[in-house]
Amino acid sequence: MIQRLYDGQSNSGRILLIVLVSYSLFSVHSEILLKSKQVLGQSGSDQSSLPTGITLTTNERIYTPGEQVVIRGVVHPPVVAGNLLLLTTITPDGEFHLQDKSEITRDGAFTRNLFLPPDAELGQWKINAQFSDKEAEIPITVIDPDTTFDKVVGGGLVFADGQGNEIGSSTAGQRMQVVATIASDEEEGEQPYILLAQIIDTRSNLIISIGFSSGTLLPGQTASPSVQWVPEIEGTFVVELFIWDSLDRPVPLVKKQTASLDVVA
């Protein structure tokens, strides 16, 4: 289930996030383009409310040439175990780079590890999954391995309650915040940024929530952008935090930060 998170700053921010989730990466953690019918985040005995289609995620949002891409997903509703799903990687020019097949387990899940070529073209690639009449596609970004992180300094990732007090664990149904600390390392000029947090359920290794916050750093300024999340069930979750230049230009300003969170009933 994908939950919609927002920073509470404006209605335009909420609209942008809806686009972000459907784009899903924008993952990489993280925004999901489902070309078959799909209903996310619904439950109940009514079969018409159950998800249909393919949920597709990757272990990262941004890669460098030669890196391994771990692809995970679930076919809804589950199909007979042993069926094969077709995975295709597509270059920024729209050319098919590699096609491979992944076996589907009895619960509908599949996992496949693919490697980008050492001379992979920089830019936005796509990963496409197809099974029968179901199809899903998500983007990943390939950047120059020599990309430096010298404009913004990251100061860590913490969890806080609704009042801003730092916490070590959370309670199901309790609103909490994922907070980052960043600082401008520039002597002049403004630096826009977007902070994106994706929540991964360790039981399924699937992204269940995506949230974002955006702003601008002035020279020498320190900021603590955050996103809110209300965990609905107990368990252990991994939070991956990305800080990029913008949505349209997802160049990392700070290296990805990761932390785990226990949620109790």
matplotlib code that plots the C-alpha trace (Angstrom):
import matplotlib.pyplot as plt

x = [0.0, 1.4, 0.5, 0.5, 2.6, 3.0, 4.9, 1.8, 3.1, 0.6, -2.1, 0.3, 2.7, 0.0, -0.8, 2.8, 3.1, 0.2, 2.1, 5.2, 3.6, 2.1, 5.4, 7.1, 9.9, 10.4, 12.3, 14.9, 13.6, 10.4, 7.8, 4.9, 3.5, 0.9, -0.5, -3.0, -5.9, -4.6, -6.1, -3.5, -4.2, -7.6, -8.7, -11.8, -13.8, -15.1, -12.9, -13.4, -11.4, -8.4, -5.2, -4.8, -1.7, 1.9, 3.7, 7.3, 10.2, 14.0, 16.6, 17.8, 16.6, 20.0, 22.8, 26.2, 27.3, 28.1, 26.0, 23.6, 19.9, 17.8, 14.2, 11.4, 7.6, 4.3, 1.8, -1.8, -3.7, -1.2, -0.7, 0.3, 3.9, 6.5, 5.1, 7.6, 7.5, 9.3, 11.6, 13.0, 15.6, 15.2, 17.9, 17.3, 17.1, 14.2, 16.2, 15.8, 19.0, 18.2, 15.3, 15.2, 12.7, 11.9, 10.0, 6.9, 6.5, 3.2, 2.4, 2.9, 6.3, 9.4, 13.0, 15.7, 19.2, 20.4, 23.6, 23.9, 26.7, 30.0, 29.5, 25.7, 24.3, 23.7, 20.1, 16.8, 16.4, 13.2, 12.5, 9.4, 7.6, 5.1, 3.0, -0.1, -2.1, -0.5, 2.3, 4.3, 7.1, 9.4, 12.3, 15.8, 18.5, 22.1, 24.6, 28.3, 30.3, 32.5, 29.5, 30.6, 28.6, 30.2, 27.2, 25.2, 26.4, 24.2, 23.9, 22.0, 18.5, 16.4, 12.8, 10.5, 7.0, 4.3, 5.8, 9.3, 10.7, 13.2, 12.1, 13.7, 10.5, 6.9, 3.4, 1.0, -1.5, 0.8, 1.9, 5.6, 8.3, 11.3, 13.8, 17.0, 19.6, 21.3, 23.5, 24.7, 28.4, 28.3, 29.5, 27.0, 23.9, 20.8, 20.5, 17.0, 16.5, 13.9, 13.9, 12.3, 11.7, 10.6, 9.4, 10.1, 8.4, 11.1, 8.7, 7.9, 10.9, 8.3, 7.9, 4.7, 5.1, 6.6, 6.9, 8.6, 9.5, 11.2, 12.9, 15.8, 19.1, 20.8, 24.6, 25.7, 22.2, 21.2, 17.8, 15.9, 13.3, 10.9, 8.1, 5.3, 4.2, 1.5, 2.4, -0.6, 0.8, 3.5, 6.8, 10.3, 10.6, 13.6, 13.6, 15.6, 16.2, 17.2, 18.1, 18.1, 18.5, 14.9, 12.1, 13.0, 16.7, 17.3, 21.0, 21.9, 23.1, 23.8, 24.5, 21.5, 20.8, 19.2, 17.8, 15.5, 12.4, 10.5, 6.7, 4.8, 1.1]
y = [0.0, 3.4, 6.2, 9.8, 12.0, 15.7, 18.5, 20.5, 23.6, 24.2, 22.6, 22.8, 20.6, 18.0, 18.1, 17.7, 14.7, 12.9, 13.3, 12.1, 9.0, 8.1, 8.8, 6.9, 7.5, 9.2, 5.3, 6.1, 4.6, 6.4, 7.7, 3.9, 3.9, 1.2, 0.6, -2.0, -1.3, -1.0, 0.1, 0.8, 1.1, -0.5, -3.6, -5.5, -8.6, -7.0, -8.5, -5.4, -3.4, -5.6, -4.4, -5.6, -5.2, -5.0, -3.2, -2.5, -1.1, -0.9, -0.8, 2.7, 5.7, 6.8, 4.5, 4.9, 2.9, -0.8, -0.9, -3.6, -2.9, -5.0, -5.2, -6.3, -6.5, -8.2, -9.3, -8.7, -10.9, -13.7, -16.1, -19.7, -20.1, -20.7, -18.3, -16.1, -12.3, -10.3, -7.5, -4.9, -2.1, 0.8, 3.4, 7.2, 7.1, 4.6, 1.6, -1.8, -2.6, -6.0, -8.3, -11.0, -13.2, -13.6, -16.4, -15.5, -17.1, -18.4, -15.1, -13.2, -11.8, -11.6, -10.4, -10.0, -8.5, -6.7, -4.9, -1.7, -1.7, -0.1, 2.5, 3.1, 6.2, 8.9, 10.1, 8.5, 4.8, 2.8, -0.6, -2.3, -5.4, -7.4, -10.4, -11.4, -8.2, -6.5, -4.0, -1.6, 0.8, 2.9, 5.3, 5.2, 7.8, 7.0, 9.7, 10.3, 8.4, 11.5, 13.5, 15.4, 16.4, 19.7, 22.1, 20.8, 19.1, 16.4, 16.2, 13.0, 11.6, 11.4, 10.5, 12.9, 12.9, 15.4, 18.0, 17.7, 15.6, 13.0, 9.4, 6.0, 4.1, 4.9, 3.6, 2.5, 5.3, 7.9, 10.8, 11.1, 13.0, 12.0, 14.9, 15.7, 18.3, 20.0, 23.0, 25.1, 24.9, 27.7, 31.3, 32.8, 31.9, 30.0, 26.3, 24.8, 21.3, 18.6, 16.0, 12.7, 9.9, 6.5, 3.9, 0.2, -2.6, -5.1, -8.0, -7.5, -5.2, -3.0, 0.7, 1.5, 5.3, 8.2, 11.8, 14.9, 18.4, 21.2, 24.5, 26.7, 27.1, 30.5, 30.7, 29.3, 28.4, 25.3, 23.8, 20.8, 19.8, 16.9, 14.8, 13.3, 9.7, 7.8, 4.1, 2.0, -1.4, -2.6, -3.9, -2.8, -0.3, 1.1, 4.8, 6.0, 9.7, 11.4, 15.1, 16.2, 19.4, 19.2, 16.8, 17.5, 17.2, 14.6, 15.2, 14.2, 17.0, 14.7, 11.0, 8.8, 8.3, 5.2, 4.4, 1.7, 2.3, -0.1, 0.5, -1.1, -1.6]
z = [0.0, -1.0, 1.5, 0.4, 2.6, 2.5, 4.2, 5.0, 3.4, 0.6, -1.6, -4.5, -2.5, -2.1, -5.8, -6.7, -4.4, -6.0, -9.3, -7.6, -6.3, -9.6, -11.3, -8.5, -8.5, -8.1, -5.1, -6.4, -3.6, -5.8, -7.5, -10.0, -13.5, -13.6, -17.1, -16.0, -13.6, -10.0, -6.7, -4.1, -0.4, -0.3, 1.6, 2.5, 1.5, -1.7, -4.5, -6.6, -4.0, -4.1, -5.9, -9.5, -11.7, -10.8, -7.9, -8.9, -6.9, -7.0, -4.2, -5.2, -7.2, -8.4, -9.8, -11.5, -14.5, -13.7, -10.5, -9.6, -9.8, -7.4, -8.8, -6.6, -7.1, -6.6, -9.2, -8.0, -7.5, -6.9, -9.8, -10.1, -8.8, -11.4, -14.0, -15.6, -15.7, -18.4, -17.2, -19.7, -19.1, -21.4, -22.1, -22.0, -25.8, -25.6, -26.8, -25.2, -23.3, -21.7, -21.4, -18.8, -17.1, -13.4, -11.7, -9.7, -6.3, -5.0, -3.2, -6.4, -5.5, -7.8, -7.4, -10.0, -10.0, -13.1, -13.8, -15.7, -18.3, -17.3, -20.1, -19.3, -20.8, -18.2, -17.7, -16.9, -17.6, -17.3, -15.9, -17.4, -16.0, -18.0, -17.1, -19.2, -19.7, -16.6, -17.0, -14.7, -15.4, -13.1, -13.8, -12.4, -12.9, -13.9, -12.9, -13.4, -10.7, -10.3, -9.1, -6.0, -2.9, -2.1, -2.2, 0.7, 3.9, 5.4, 9.2, 9.7, 9.9, 13.1, 14.0, 15.9, 17.3, 16.3, 18.7, 17.3, 20.1, 19.0, 19.4, 19.0, 18.1, 17.2, 17.8, 15.1, 14.5, 15.9, 13.6, 13.5, 11.4, 9.5, 10.0, 8.1, 8.9, 6.0, 5.6, 2.6, 2.0, -0.6, 0.0, -2.4, -4.3, -3.3, -3.4, -4.0, -2.7, -2.4, 0.4, -0.4, 2.2, 1.3, 3.9, 3.2, 5.1, 5.9, 5.7, 2.0, 1.0, -0.7, -0.5, 1.4, 1.8, 0.0, 1.2, 0.3, 1.4, -0.6, 0.1, -0.6, 1.3, 1.6, 1.7, 5.1, 6.2, 8.1, 7.8, 9.2, 6.5, 7.4, 6.2, 8.2, 8.4, 10.3, 10.5, 10.4, 11.5, 13.8, 12.5, 11.5, 8.7, 6.8, 6.0, 3.0, 2.7, -0.5, -1.0, -4.6, -6.6, -7.9, -9.1, -12.8, -12.1, -9.5, -8.9, -5.3, -3.1, -0.2, -0.1, 0.7, 4.4, 5.8, 9.3, 10.7, 12.8, 15.1, 15.3, 18.2, 18.6]

ax = plt.figure().add_subplot(projection="3d")
ax.plot(x, y, z, "-o")
ax.set_aspect("equal")
plt.show()
